[in-house]
Amino acid sequence: MKLFSSFSLASDNCSAAHPKLIESIRIASEGYAPSYGQDKSTSKATDRFKSIFGEETIVFYAFNGTGANIAALSAVAARSSAVICPSTAHINTHETGAPEKLLRLKLIGIPTREGKLAVSDVERLKDLQTNFHDASPDIVSISQTTEMGTLYKQDELRQLCSTAHENNMLVHMDGARFANAVAALNCNPKEISSDAGVDVLCFGGTKNGFVFGEAIVFFNPDLAERFDHLHKQHLQLASKNRFIAAQFDEALKDGLWIEMAKTANETASYLEYHLNKIPEVKIVLPVESNQIFCRFPDSWINDIFNLTACSPDAEGVIRFVTSFSTTMEDIDALAEKLAKL
């Protein structure tokens, strides 16, 4: 595999960390502090979450997205649970079978074009709950933004969560790029989470300028009961949690988390503008956040990789992902090179 260092659109995981977040870790490292989340940084970060989502919010912290998803799903899973999710969901495609192996959950992946579940998907599968031959679909898992870069609008989320709850299902949201959704929809974060009916949100940091770190945010307090035990069982309790929490405290304090996501979205939109001017390029999905899915002529593939570190998937589609560190100048330089291919 060819390594890259100067520029990449392969993933927002490839970006640098924001200097303010690195500095927050340095400050948190001064002196001694209580362990396992009993420190001031964790308390301050949790207060930030409560100020955004409400005082009833219960927050735990995690090292990474897969760990956060597994721990959160463990809180909502029953012994016979199945999870309804898009076939493209990260838990279904990029977590090495962790939900099945660690939680013994059956994932029911629903084919979708844009990575979004519909109310009809839940309605169609609800009858499996009454057949003891089937794993009972007790959980609906959605991603916001989706793995295809698309967004659930407020009304879509409310209807989907309402249908799930009417059928005794709980709703888990993989929010690895939740900030990008809030920035793109220009909405109150509660509108696409707690107020819409989401039960537990895995709030992403790593893809949005953090060194590492996610938060597991419970809006249904019953689900958080004794989660402190599950938290450690699933290896997500950091003894020096202050280094995760300090980043959240800094990011949530003055809106930095939205500012970083907005930059990522805007540079993606700017790249879309340039790509639309190249006749040989076909954008195959709506560009609603910081991901662009497109097709290039086969003869361009090596050049695209050399320019962006991006390769086509099995269907020949290339994904570009911008981040807080992507600049308009980066996009201009890339567009100029693409125009010469």
Secondary structure by P-SEA (a helix, b strand, c coil): ccccccccccccccccccaaaaaaaaaaaccccccccccaaaaaaaaaaaaaccccbbbbbbccaaaaaaaaaaaacccbbbbbcccccccccccccccccccccccbbbbbccccccaaaaaaccccccccccccccbbbbbccccccccccaaaaaaaaaaaaaacbbbbbbccaaaaaaaaacccccccccccccccccccccccccccccccccccccccccaaaaaaaaccccccaaaaaaaaaaaaccaaaaaaaaaaaaaaaaaaaaaaaccccccccccccccccccccccaaaaaaaaccbbbccccbbbbbbcccccaaaaaaaaaaaaac
